[in-house]
Amino acid sequence: MSERNILVVAHAGREETVSAARRVIQLLRAAGARPVLAPDDCAELAAVDGAFADVDQLGDRIRVDDLELAIVLGGDGTILRAAELVRGTNSAPVLGINMGHVGFLAEIERDAMDEAVHRVIARDYDVEERLALAVRVKDASGAVVFETWALNEATVEKASRERMIEVVVEIDGRPLSSYGCDGMVISTPTGSTAYNFSAGGPVIWPGVEAIAVVPLSAHALFARPLVVSPDAAVAIEMLDRTDCTGILWCDGRRSHDLPPGARVVVRRSSRPVRLARLHPAEFTDRLVRKFQLPVAGWRGSREAMKA
């Protein structure tokens, strides 16, 4: 039987995360699996505890496509980093164990960590595929100069704090409107509770396949959030009638400068991000729990809904 390679994603900034990584690696080895660390994580963790230096690293010998699953110890930012690490031909599912505060993408809290590892070993989990975005930047001549992807959102933002940018939004090859604004957010349902939420965009249930387009502080009458088809092509073009520059950010991790005339084209990616799920849960319950929404006085029940 081939070795089972399980990526452990954690950073050394917090002692409880280091302890959790130590425990997960111990449990994986005891079950006969091979824990794997990203090189940067291994170096940081080994600087805190030399025992981490003995853990296999992701690289030439253990490739991304050799990974069975990634166990992530952290909040949403760490989960986004893990999704980037495992993205390959056959992207491994990502299981988030929340070590942060909100942890909206995390599957479980830290007190259920041992159970989570045991279920990973038993392959007792479901895999949920989340829509991701394919992002291209074209220069004024139409040549592709940058390509990347996003799980949460792609944002076109002003590069200078003092000046807004001028853009025109295009949907499926047709111009929609021009805006003077601080930027535009193009969000997936997964990202609808992230930057999109802060910008006043709609919360989209994960089962709804759609893309949200939200202007940031736009000086325009038609400055409302839009929800378009998941198969739509959304383009944001930096108008060259001004000398304002912008910047593209994807998941707050990958960026590219946008001079006047640059064009950002966002489509649904052919490769979704795969999340490992241990406990099927209603998205409504997750919203209530994570945002501490008031539901006192509710008199319904699941049984009543079935009647």
C-alpha positions as CSV (number, residue, x, y, z in Angstrom):
1,M,0.0,0.0,0.0
2,S,1.4,3.4,-0.9
3,E,2.2,6.0,1.7
4,R,-0.7,8.3,2.7
5,N,0.7,11.9,2.5
6,I,-1.3,14.3,4.7
7,L,-0.2,18.0,4.5
8,V,-0.3,19.8,7.8
9,V,-0.6,23.6,7.4
10,A,0.3,25.7,10.4
11,H,2.4,28.7,11.3
12,A,4.6,29.2,14.3
13,G,3.2,32.5,15.5
14,R,1.1,31.1,18.3
15,E,2.1,28.5,20.8
16,E,-1.3,26.7,20.8
17,T,-0.9,26.3,17.0
18,V,2.6,24.8,17.4
19,S,1.2,22.4,20.0
20,A,-1.7,21.5,17.8
21,A,0.7,20.8,14.9
22,R,2.8,18.6,17.1
23,R,-0.3,16.6,18.2
24,V,-1.6,16.2,14.6
25,I,1.8,15.0,13.4
26,Q,2.0,12.5,16.3
27,L,-1.5,11.1,15.5
28,L,-0.8,10.8,11.8
29,R,2.4,8.9,12.4
30,A,0.8,6.6,14.9
31,A,-1.8,5.7,12.3
32,G,0.8,4.9,9.7
33,A,0.3,8.1,7.6
34,R,3.1,10.5,6.5
35,P,2.7,14.0,7.7
36,V,4.1,16.6,5.3
37,L,4.9,20.3,5.8
38,A,5.4,23.1,3.4
39,P,9.0,24.3,3.4
40,D,8.3,27.7,4.9
41,D,6.1,26.2,7.6
42,C,8.7,23.6,8.4
43,A,11.5,26.2,8.8
44,E,9.3,28.4,11.1
45,L,8.1,25.5,13.2
46,A,11.6,23.9,13.4
47,A,12.9,27.2,14.7
48,V,10.5,26.9,17.7
49,D,10.9,23.1,18.1
50,G,13.7,21.2,16.4
51,A,11.6,18.0,16.2
52,F,9.7,19.5,13.3
53,A,12.9,19.4,11.2
54,D,12.3,15.6,10.8
55,V,9.0,16.0,9.1
56,D,8.9,15.4,5.3
57,Q,8.6,18.5,3.2
58,L,6.5,19.3,0.2
59,G,8.8,19.5,-2.8
60,D,10.6,17.3,-5.3
61,R,10.0,13.9,-3.6
62,I,6.5,14.6,-2.3
63,R,4.6,16.5,-5.0
64,V,1.3,18.4,-4.7
65,D,-0.5,15.7,-6.6
66,D,0.8,13.1,-4.1
67,L,-1.2,14.6,-1.3
68,E,-4.3,12.9,0.0
69,L,-5.6,15.8,2.1
70,A,-4.5,18.9,3.9
71,I,-5.2,19.5,7.6
72,V,-5.2,23.2,8.3
73,L,-4.6,24.6,11.8
74,G,-5.7,28.3,11.8
75,G,-8.3,30.7,10.6
76,D,-9.6,31.6,7.2
77,G,-6.4,33.2,6.1
78,T,-4.5,29.9,6.7
79,I,-7.2,27.9,4.9
80,L,-6.8,30.2,1.9
81,R,-3.0,29.6,2.0
82,A,-3.6,25.9,2.2
83,A,-5.9,26.0,-0.8
84,E,-3.0,27.7,-2.7
85,L,-0.5,25.1,-1.5
86,V,-2.6,22.1,-2.7
87,R,-3.8,23.5,-6.0
88,G,-2.7,21.1,-8.6
89,T,-4.0,18.7,-11.2
90,N,-5.9,16.7,-8.5
91,S,-6.3,19.2,-5.7
92,A,-6.4,17.5,-2.3
93,P,-9.4,18.4,-0.1
94,V,-8.8,20.9,2.7
95,L,-10.0,20.3,6.3
96,G,-9.9,23.4,8.5
97,I,-9.5,23.2,12.3
98,N,-10.3,26.7,13.6
99,M,-7.5,28.2,15.7
100,G,-8.6,31.7,15.1
101,H,-11.6,33.8,15.8
102,V,-14.3,33.7,13.1
103,G,-12.9,30.8,11.1
104,F,-15.9,30.8,8.7
105,L,-14.2,28.2,6.3
106,A,-13.1,25.9,9.2
107,E,-15.0,22.7,9.7
108,I,-14.5,22.2,13.4
109,E,-13.0,23.9,16.5
110,R,-9.7,22.9,18.1
111,D,-11.3,20.9,20.9
112,A,-12.4,18.2,18.3
113,M,-8.9,17.9,16.7
114,D,-8.2,14.3,17.7
115,E,-11.6,13.2,16.4
116,A,-10.9,15.0,13.1
117,V,-7.6,13.3,12.6
118,H,-9.1,9.9,13.3
119,R,-11.8,10.5,10.8
120,V,-9.2,11.6,8.2
121,I,-7.4,8.3,8.7
122,A,-10.6,6.4,8.3
123,R,-11.5,8.5,5.3
124,D,-14.8,9.3,7.0
125,Y,-15.5,12.6,5.5
126,D,-17.4,14.2,2.6
127,V,-15.9,16.4,0.0
128,E,-17.6,19.7,-1.0
129,E,-16.6,21.4,-4.1
130,R,-16.6,25.2,-4.1
131,L,-16.7,27.5,-7.1
132,A,-13.3,29.2,-7.7
133,L,-12.4,32.0,-10.1
134,A,-10.0,32.1,-13.0
135,V,-8.4,35.5,-13.3
136,R,-6.5,37.0,-16.2
137,V,-4.9,40.4,-16.7
138,K,-4.5,41.8,-20.2
139,D,-2.5,44.9,-21.2
140,A,-3.7,47.6,-23.4
141,S,-2.7,45.6,-26.5
142,G,-4.8,42.6,-25.4
143,A,-1.9,40.4,-24.4
144,V,-2.3,38.3,-21.3
145,V,0.4,39.4,-18.8
146,F,-0.8,37.7,-15.6
147,E,-2.9,34.7,-14.7
148,T,-4.1,33.4,-11.3
149,W,-7.2,32.2,-9.4
150,A,-9.3,33.0,-6.4
151,L,-11.5,31.1,-3.9
152,N,-13.0,34.1,-2.1
153,E,-12.7,37.1,-4.4
154,A,-10.7,39.0,-7.0
155,T,-10.6,42.8,-6.3
156,V,-9.5,45.7,-8.5
157,E,-8.5,48.5,-6.1
158,K,-7.0,51.9,-6.4
159,A,-3.2,51.9,-5.9
160,S,-3.1,55.5,-4.5
161,R,-5.0,56.4,-1.4
162,E,-5.6,59.9,-2.5
163,R,-7.3,59.2,-5.9
164,M,-10.1,57.0,-7.0
165,I,-9.9,54.8,-10.2
166,E,-12.1,55.0,-13.2
167,V,-13.2,51.6,-14.6
168,V,-15.8,50.2,-16.9
169,V,-17.6,46.9,-16.1
170,E,-18.4,44.5,-18.8
171,I,-20.6,41.4,-18.5
172,D,-20.4,38.7,-21.2
173,G,-18.8,41.0,-23.7
174,R,-21.2,43.9,-23.2
175,P,-20.5,47.1,-21.4
176,L,-22.6,47.7,-18.3
177,S,-21.4,50.9,-16.7
178,S,-18.4,53.0,-15.9
179,Y,-17.6,54.0,-12.3
180,G,-15.4,56.4,-10.4
181,C,-14.7,54.3,-7.4
182,D,-12.3,52.9,-4.8
183,G,-12.5,49.5,-6.5
184,M,-14.6,46.5,-7.6
185,V,-15.0,43.2,-5.8
186,I,-15.8,40.0,-7.8
187,S,-16.8,37.4,-5.3
188,T,-17.7,33.7,-5.2
189,P,-20.4,32.3,-2.8
190,T,-17.6,31.2,-0.5
191,G,-16.2,34.7,-0.5
192,S,-19.6,36.3,0.0
193,T,-19.0,36.4,3.8
194,A,-15.6,38.0,3.4
195,Y,-14.7,41.2,1.6
196,N,-18.0,41.1,-0.4
197,F,-19.8,41.1,3.0
198,S,-17.9,44.1,4.3
199,A,-18.5,46.0,1.0
200,G,-22.3,45.5,1.3
201,G,-22.6,42.7,-1.1
202,P,-25.1,39.8,-0.7
203,V,-24.6,36.7,1.4
204,I,-24.8,33.8,-1.1
205,W,-25.5,30.3,0.1
206,P,-22.8,27.8,-1.0
207,G,-25.3,25.7,-2.9
208,V,-26.0,28.7,-5.1
209,E,-23.7,28.9,-8.1
210,A,-23.3,32.6,-8.9
211,I,-20.7,35.4,-9.0
212,A,-21.2,38.7,-7.2
213,V,-19.9,42.0,-8.5
214,V,-19.8,44.8,-5.9
215,P,-18.6,48.4,-6.4
216,L,-16.5,50.0,-3.6
217,S,-17.5,53.6,-2.8
218,A,-18.6,54.2,-6.3
219,H,-19.7,57.7,-7.5
220,A,-22.5,56.5,-9.7
221,L,-26.3,56.2,-9.6
222,F,-26.1,52.5,-10.6
223,A,-23.8,51.4,-7.9
224,R,-25.6,48.4,-6.6
225,P,-24.3,44.8,-6.0
226,L,-24.9,42.5,-8.9
227,V,-25.3,38.7,-9.0
228,V,-24.5,37.2,-12.3
229,S,-24.4,33.7,-13.7
230,P,-21.5,31.4,-12.6
231,D,-20.7,31.1,-16.3
232,A,-20.6,34.8,-17.0
233,A,-17.4,36.5,-18.0
234,V,-16.8,39.6,-15.9
235,A,-14.3,42.2,-17.1
236,I,-13.1,45.3,-15.3
237,E,-11.2,47.7,-17.5
238,M,-9.0,50.5,-16.2
239,L,-10.0,53.5,-18.3
240,D,-7.0,55.0,-20.0
241,R,-8.5,58.5,-20.1
242,T,-6.9,59.0,-16.6
243,D,-3.5,58.4,-15.2
244,C,-4.8,56.5,-12.2
245,T,-3.3,53.1,-11.5
246,G,-4.8,50.2,-9.7
247,I,-3.9,46.8,-8.3
248,L,-5.5,43.4,-8.5
249,W,-5.7,41.3,-5.4
250,C,-6.9,37.7,-5.3
251,D,-7.8,36.3,-1.9
252,G,-5.6,39.0,-0.4
253,R,-2.6,36.9,-1.4
254,R,-1.7,37.3,-5.0
255,S,-1.5,40.7,-6.6
256,H,-0.6,42.5,-9.9
257,D,-0.3,46.2,-10.8
258,L,-2.9,47.6,-13.2
259,P,-1.8,50.6,-15.3
260,P,-4.4,52.6,-17.3
261,G,-5.7,50.4,-20.1
262,A,-5.3,47.2,-18.2
263,R,-8.2,44.7,-18.3
264,V,-9.0,42.1,-15.7
265,V,-11.2,39.2,-16.9
266,V,-12.8,36.9,-14.3
267,R,-14.5,33.6,-15.1
268,R,-15.4,30.5,-13.3
269,S,-12.4,28.3,-12.9
270,S,-12.5,24.7,-14.3
271,R,-10.9,23.6,-11.0
272,P,-13.0,24.1,-7.9
273,V,-11.6,24.1,-4.4
274,R,-12.4,21.0,-2.5
275,L,-13.3,21.2,1.2
276,A,-13.4,18.2,3.5
277,R,-16.6,18.1,5.6
278,L,-17.0,16.0,8.8
279,H,-20.4,17.3,10.0
280,P,-23.1,18.2,7.5
281,A,-24.5,21.5,8.8
282,E,-27.0,24.0,7.5
283,F,-25.3,27.2,6.2
284,T,-27.9,29.2,8.2
285,D,-26.7,27.6,11.4
286,R,-23.1,28.5,10.5
287,L,-24.1,32.1,9.8
288,V,-25.9,32.3,13.2
289,R,-23.0,30.8,15.0
290,K,-20.2,32.8,13.4
291,F,-21.9,36.1,13.4
292,Q,-23.7,35.5,16.7
293,L,-27.0,36.5,15.2
294,P,-30.0,36.9,17.5
295,V,-32.6,34.1,17.0
296,A,-34.3,34.2,20.4
297,G,-38.0,33.6,20.1
298,W,-37.8,31.3,17.1
299,R,-40.6,28.7,17.4
300,G,-40.0,26.6,14.3
301,S,-38.4,23.2,14.0
302,R,-37.1,20.9,11.3
303,E,-40.1,18.7,11.8
304,A,-42.5,21.7,11.3
305,M,-40.7,22.5,8.0
306,K,-41.3,19.0,6.7
307,A,-45.1,19.2,7.5
